[in-house]
Amino acid sequence: MHDAAASRQRIRFCETPDGVRIAYAVSGSGPPLIKTGHWMSHLGADWDSPVWRPWLSLLSRHRTLIRFDPRGCGLSDRDVSDVSLDAWTRDLDAVVEDAGLDRFDLLGMSQG
């Protein structure tokens, strides 16, 4: 059975210092957990995926799950010139700042 808070995601957008628009999703409630972006992510498609949905639902059950599409992927700006590690770090910083977080746990998988 799905918790009502865990069964929805809210899509938001923020901007990095170099002007890239980053999409991020918030679901669930509780202590914040940020899942870093990884290649081939798409916030909408992942949410509906039979592969990702069980994980996202579980992680959102007792946490505020925040995840984002990195530059070049999904709902974030795709036409970008800088795809370096430093740029991806700035993407994460922009999401953290826009979400108003001081402290959070971080979950990285794949290239995240």
N, C-alpha and C positions, 0 to 999 in steps of 0.2 A: 504494500500500500504506500502511495506517495503522499508525503507531507505537502500541504497546500503551498507553503512558502518555497519548498524545493521544486515544485512543479512549474515554476515560472522563471523566466529570466528577463531582466531589463537591460536593453542595449543603450549604451551611452557612448559619447565621443569626446576625445580630448585632442589637444594639439601639442606636438613636441616643439622644442626650441627652434628646430630647423624647418618648421611649418608643415610637418606630416600629420595628417589626421589619423588617429588611432581609435579603433572601435574596441570597446570592452563591454563585457556582460557581467551583471551582478545577479546572483540567485542565492536563496536561502537566508538564514539569519544566524547570528552567533559570532564568535571570534573570526576575524578576517583571515582568509587563506587565498593567496594569489597563486594562480597556476600560470606560469610563464607561457608565452606563445611558442609555437613550434611550426615547422614548415607544413604547408598545406592545411592550415587551420581555417575554419569558417564558422563563426559563432552560431549562425542560424543552422547550417547543415550539421554541425557537430551536435547541437542540442537535439536534433531529430534523428540522429544516427543510432542504429541498434548497437553499434560498437561503443560509442561514447556516452550515450544517454544514461545507462545504468551507473557509470562512474560519476557523471556529473550530478545525478540525483543523489547518490550516496554522499558525495562530498558536500552537497548543499543541505543535507539533512540537519546537521548541527553546527554548521559554519556559514559565514557569508563568503561564498565562493566568488572570486573575481578572476576572470580570465580574459585574455585579449588576443586579437589577431595582430601579429606583428606587421610592421610595414611590408608591403608587397603581397599580403595575403588577405583572403576573406573580405570583410567589410572595411578594412583599413585602406588607406591610399595605396594603390598598386604601382603607380608610375613614380618610382623613387630612384634616386641615383646612389644613395648611400645605404648599403645593406651590411655594414660592418658590425662587429661585436659592440663597439662603442655606440653605434646608432640604436641597436637593439636594447642596450642598457638605458639609453635615453627614453626609449619607448616605455620601458618598465617604470622609470622615474615619473614620466608624464601621467601614467595611469595611477600610480600611487598618490601623486599630488592631487590629481583631479578627484580621486575617491576620498581624499581627506584623511589618509591613514598616517599614523605615527609609528605604529607597530603592527606586524602581521607575520604570519608564517608563509613560507615560499615553497612551492612545489614545482620542480623542474623535471621535465621528461623529454626524451628525444633530444633535439637540439636546444631545448629550453634550459 
